[in-house]
Amino acid sequence: MANLIPTSDLVRDRNYDMSGTDHSSFIGMNAYGSGGEKVGTIREALTEDGGKLRYLVVEVGSWFTSKEVVVPVGLARVENDGVYFDSLSKDQVKAMNAYVPGQSYTDEQQVADIRTLKGTDYVAPVVSGAAVATAADHYHDETLFKTPMKLQLLEERLSVNKEKYQAGSVQVGKKVETRTENVNVALSHDEVVIERHPVTEARPVEGNVTLGAATDTIRVDLEAERANVSKQAFVTEEVQVGKRTETEQKTFSDTVGREVLDVTKSGEVEVSADTTAKTTER
């Protein structure tokens, strides 16, 4: 009897390194049945002791509440969006044994589920020498237990992250600059006006008069305006300082690569568009 072990137990209890296999990549993917109908989710993968992948545990909540079934890995078709079991029907799932985590998935349960999936007329290869085909005999049927192969083509894409940095700074202050300014001001001043009038009919001065004996003077005070220049500050402009964010489009370029399919033909084969190789009949 084959001993089946969940891959999570191999990693946890036996420290298996599953990084070089696809076993763990199935877990968590969506599962689809016949007609592309969503069945549920891949919960676990079951392997033989040594890591040979045999079954996928499917939680079929979309069809039956709280039921998990075990489906041979060879019936799976792996795509980017999930795992497809193209021949798996709701009636088959209903008739299959419920898988209980922690309990053994016995040889009898395996054989019974295989017959449910392949039909009662299915004849398994018997290589063990037993009178009745065992689960280990069924493992030799590649239509049931061949691990699905999937080649992923990778492509590089540019990823741009933005970060802020200090591109510079601006200091705003004020300074004094001087200029010469001319102001025209009207200033007034007094001037002496002397008017002389000749006497046409001379008249004598009475009394004794000695010329030059007495000096008579007339004093006239003259006034004038002068300018007192002073300076006064006035507000002529107000400046507000702030900042704003401007967005501009910039283009960055780099060389990226991608993997393309390279098909090498050997012998008499034809390669169709779906990359399925088939023998050429002549």
C-alpha positions as CSV (number, residue, x, y, z in Angstrom):
1,M,0.0,0.0,0.0
2,A,1.3,3.4,-1.0
3,N,1.8,5.8,1.9
4,L,0.5,9.3,0.9
5,I,1.9,12.3,2.7
6,P,0.7,15.9,2.4
7,T,3.4,18.2,1.0
8,S,3.0,20.6,3.9
9,D,3.9,17.7,6.3
10,L,7.0,16.9,4.3
11,V,8.1,20.5,4.6
12,R,7.2,20.9,8.3
13,D,8.1,17.5,9.7
14,R,10.9,16.2,7.5
15,N,12.4,19.5,6.3
16,Y,11.9,18.7,2.7
17,D,13.0,21.4,0.3
18,M,10.2,21.7,-2.2
19,S,11.6,24.9,-3.9
20,G,12.7,22.9,-7.0
21,T,9.2,21.4,-7.6
22,D,5.8,22.7,-8.6
23,H,4.1,20.9,-5.8
24,S,3.5,23.9,-3.6
25,S,2.6,26.2,-6.5
26,F,-0.8,24.4,-6.9
27,I,-2.0,25.1,-3.4
28,G,-4.4,28.1,-3.2
29,M,-5.2,28.2,-6.9
30,N,-8.8,28.1,-8.1
31,A,-10.1,24.8,-9.2
32,Y,-12.5,24.4,-12.2
33,G,-14.5,21.3,-13.3
34,S,-16.1,20.3,-16.6
35,G,-17.3,23.1,-18.7
36,G,-14.9,25.5,-16.9
37,E,-17.3,25.8,-13.9
38,K,-15.5,26.9,-10.8
39,V,-15.4,24.1,-8.2
40,G,-13.4,25.5,-5.4
41,T,-9.8,25.7,-4.4
42,I,-6.7,23.5,-4.3
43,R,-6.1,22.9,-0.6
44,E,-3.2,20.4,-0.6
45,A,-1.0,18.1,-2.7
46,L,-0.5,14.4,-1.7
47,T,2.8,12.7,-2.5
48,E,4.4,9.3,-2.0
49,D,7.1,9.1,0.6
50,G,10.0,10.7,-1.3
51,G,8.1,13.5,-2.9
52,K,6.4,11.9,-6.0
53,L,3.3,13.9,-6.6
54,R,0.1,11.8,-6.9
55,Y,-3.0,13.7,-5.9
56,L,-4.4,17.2,-5.5
57,V,-6.9,17.8,-2.7
58,V,-9.7,20.0,-3.9
59,E,-12.1,21.8,-1.7
60,V,-15.4,21.7,-3.6
61,G,-17.4,24.3,-1.7
62,S,-19.0,25.6,-4.9
63,W,-20.7,22.2,-5.4
64,F,-20.9,20.6,-1.9
65,T,-20.5,22.4,1.4
66,S,-17.5,21.5,3.5
67,K,-16.3,18.6,1.3
68,E,-12.8,17.9,0.0
69,V,-12.0,15.3,-2.6
70,V,-8.7,13.8,-3.9
71,V,-8.2,14.0,-7.7
72,P,-5.3,12.3,-9.5
73,V,-2.8,14.9,-10.7
74,G,-2.8,13.6,-14.2
75,L,-6.3,14.9,-14.7
76,A,-5.2,18.5,-14.0
77,R,-4.5,21.1,-16.6
78,V,-2.6,24.1,-15.1
79,E,-3.2,27.6,-16.4
80,N,-2.3,31.0,-15.1
81,D,-5.7,31.6,-13.6
82,G,-6.2,28.2,-12.0
83,V,-6.2,24.4,-12.2
84,Y,-8.7,22.8,-14.6
85,F,-10.1,19.3,-14.3
86,D,-11.8,19.1,-17.7
87,S,-13.5,15.7,-17.1
88,L,-14.6,16.3,-13.5
89,S,-18.3,16.4,-13.1
90,K,-20.5,17.2,-10.1
91,D,-21.9,13.7,-10.1
92,Q,-18.4,12.2,-9.9
93,V,-17.5,14.5,-7.0
94,K,-20.7,13.5,-5.2
95,A,-19.8,9.8,-5.4
96,M,-16.2,10.3,-4.4
97,N,-14.9,9.7,-0.9
98,A,-14.6,12.8,1.3
99,Y,-11.0,13.6,2.3
100,V,-10.4,14.4,5.9
101,P,-7.0,16.1,6.7
102,G,-5.0,14.1,9.1
103,Q,-6.7,10.8,8.2
104,S,-5.2,8.2,5.9
105,Y,-6.4,8.1,2.3
106,T,-6.6,4.3,2.0
107,D,-5.7,2.1,-0.9
108,E,-9.4,1.0,-1.2
109,Q,-10.6,4.7,-1.2
110,Q,-8.1,5.5,-3.9
111,V,-9.2,2.6,-6.2
112,A,-12.8,3.4,-5.6
113,D,-12.4,7.1,-6.5
114,I,-10.4,6.1,-9.6
115,R,-13.2,3.9,-10.8
116,T,-15.6,6.7,-10.2
117,L,-13.5,9.1,-12.3
118,K,-12.7,6.6,-15.1
119,G,-15.8,4.5,-15.1
120,T,-16.5,0.9,-14.2
121,D,-15.1,-0.4,-17.5
122,Y,-11.7,1.0,-16.8
123,V,-8.9,-1.6,-16.6
124,A,-5.9,-0.6,-14.7
125,P,-2.4,-1.9,-15.5
126,V,-1.4,-4.6,-13.0
127,V,2.3,-4.6,-12.4
128,S,2.4,-5.6,-8.7
129,G,1.4,-9.2,-9.4
130,A,-1.7,-8.9,-7.2
131,A,-5.0,-10.5,-8.2
132,V,-6.7,-7.1,-8.0
133,A,-5.2,-3.8,-9.1
134,T,-4.0,-1.7,-6.3
135,A,-3.5,2.0,-6.1
136,A,0.2,1.5,-6.8
137,D,-0.7,-0.3,-10.0
138,H,-2.9,2.7,-11.1
139,Y,0.1,5.0,-10.6
140,H,1.6,3.6,-13.8
141,D,-1.3,5.0,-15.8
142,E,0.1,8.3,-17.1
143,T,-3.3,9.5,-18.0
144,L,-4.1,9.6,-14.3
145,F,-0.8,10.3,-12.6
146,K,1.5,12.1,-15.0
147,T,2.5,15.4,-13.4
148,P,1.2,18.3,-15.5
149,M,4.1,20.2,-17.0
150,K,3.9,23.9,-17.5
151,L,6.5,26.1,-19.2
152,Q,6.3,29.7,-18.1
153,L,7.7,32.4,-20.4
154,L,9.0,35.4,-18.5
155,E,9.1,39.0,-19.6
156,E,10.9,42.0,-18.1
157,R,8.9,45.2,-17.6
158,L,10.1,48.5,-16.4
159,S,9.0,49.5,-13.0
160,V,9.3,53.1,-11.9
161,N,9.3,54.2,-8.3
162,K,9.2,57.9,-7.4
163,E,10.9,59.5,-4.4
164,K,11.2,63.1,-3.3
165,Y,14.5,64.8,-2.9
166,Q,15.6,68.4,-2.2
167,A,16.3,69.8,-5.7
168,G,17.3,73.2,-4.3
169,S,16.3,76.1,-2.1
170,V,15.2,79.7,-2.6
171,Q,15.9,82.4,0.0
172,V,13.6,85.5,-0.2
173,G,14.7,88.6,1.7
174,K,15.2,92.3,1.1
175,K,18.1,94.7,0.6
176,V,18.5,98.5,0.3
177,E,19.4,100.1,-3.0
178,T,19.8,103.9,-3.3
179,R,19.1,106.3,-6.1
180,T,19.3,110.1,-6.5
181,E,15.9,111.7,-6.6
182,N,15.3,115.3,-7.6
183,V,12.4,117.3,-6.1
184,N,11.4,120.7,-7.5
185,V,10.3,123.1,-4.7
186,A,9.3,126.8,-5.2
187,L,11.1,129.0,-2.6
188,S,10.2,132.6,-2.1
189,H,12.5,135.5,-0.9
190,D,12.2,139.3,-0.3
191,E,14.0,141.8,-2.4
192,V,14.5,145.5,-1.8
193,V,12.8,147.7,-4.3
194,I,14.2,151.2,-4.5
195,E,12.3,153.7,-6.5
196,R,13.7,157.1,-7.3
197,H,11.6,159.9,-8.5
198,P,13.1,163.2,-9.8
199,V,11.6,166.4,-8.6
200,T,10.7,168.6,-11.4
201,E,10.3,171.7,-9.4
202,A,13.0,172.0,-6.9
203,R,12.0,173.5,-3.6
204,P,14.3,174.9,-0.9
205,V,15.0,173.2,2.4
206,E,14.2,175.3,5.2
207,G,16.7,176.0,7.9
208,N,20.4,175.7,7.9
209,V,21.4,172.5,6.3
210,T,24.9,171.3,6.0
211,L,25.3,168.6,3.5
212,G,26.6,165.3,4.9
213,A,26.2,166.5,8.5
214,A,23.5,164.0,9.2
215,T,23.3,160.5,7.9
216,D,19.8,159.0,7.6
217,T,19.5,155.3,6.9
218,I,16.5,153.1,6.3
219,R,16.7,149.5,7.3
220,V,14.5,146.9,5.6
221,D,14.5,143.2,6.8
222,L,14.3,140.8,3.9
223,E,12.8,137.3,4.4
224,A,13.4,134.2,2.3
225,E,12.2,130.5,2.3
226,R,14.5,127.6,2.5
227,A,13.7,123.9,2.1
228,N,14.1,121.4,4.9
229,V,14.5,118.0,3.2
230,S,13.6,114.8,5.1
231,K,12.8,111.2,4.2
232,Q,9.9,109.0,5.0
233,A,9.3,105.3,4.2
234,F,6.2,104.2,2.3
235,V,4.9,100.7,1.6
236,T,5.0,100.2,-2.2
237,E,4.7,96.4,-2.5
238,E,3.8,93.4,-0.5
239,V,5.4,89.9,-1.2
240,Q,3.9,86.6,-0.2
241,V,6.2,83.6,-0.2
242,G,4.9,80.0,-0.6
243,K,5.4,76.9,-2.8
244,R,3.4,74.8,-5.1
245,T,3.9,71.4,-6.8
246,E,4.1,71.2,-10.6
247,T,3.9,67.9,-12.5
248,E,5.8,67.3,-15.7
249,Q,5.9,64.2,-17.9
250,K,9.3,62.6,-18.3
251,T,10.1,59.5,-20.3
252,F,12.6,56.9,-19.1
253,S,13.9,54.1,-21.3
254,D,15.9,50.9,-20.7
255,T,16.5,47.6,-22.4
256,V,14.2,44.8,-21.3
257,G,14.1,41.2,-22.4
258,R,11.5,38.4,-22.6
259,E,11.6,34.7,-23.0
260,V,10.2,33.3,-26.2
261,L,9.3,29.7,-27.0
262,D,12.1,27.7,-28.7
263,V,10.9,24.4,-30.2
264,T,13.5,22.0,-31.4
265,K,12.2,19.2,-33.6
266,S,13.9,15.8,-33.6
267,G,12.7,13.0,-35.9
268,E,9.5,12.8,-37.8
269,V,7.3,15.1,-35.8
270,E,4.9,17.9,-36.7
271,V,4.4,20.9,-34.3
272,S,1.0,22.4,-34.4
273,A,-0.1,25.8,-33.2
274,D,-0.9,24.4,-29.7
275,T,2.7,23.1,-29.5
276,T,1.5,19.4,-29.2
277,A,4.0,17.1,-30.9
278,K,2.6,14.2,-32.9
279,T,4.1,11.5,-35.1
280,T,4.0,12.0,-38.8
281,E,2.4,9.1,-40.7
282,R,3.9,8.3,-44.0
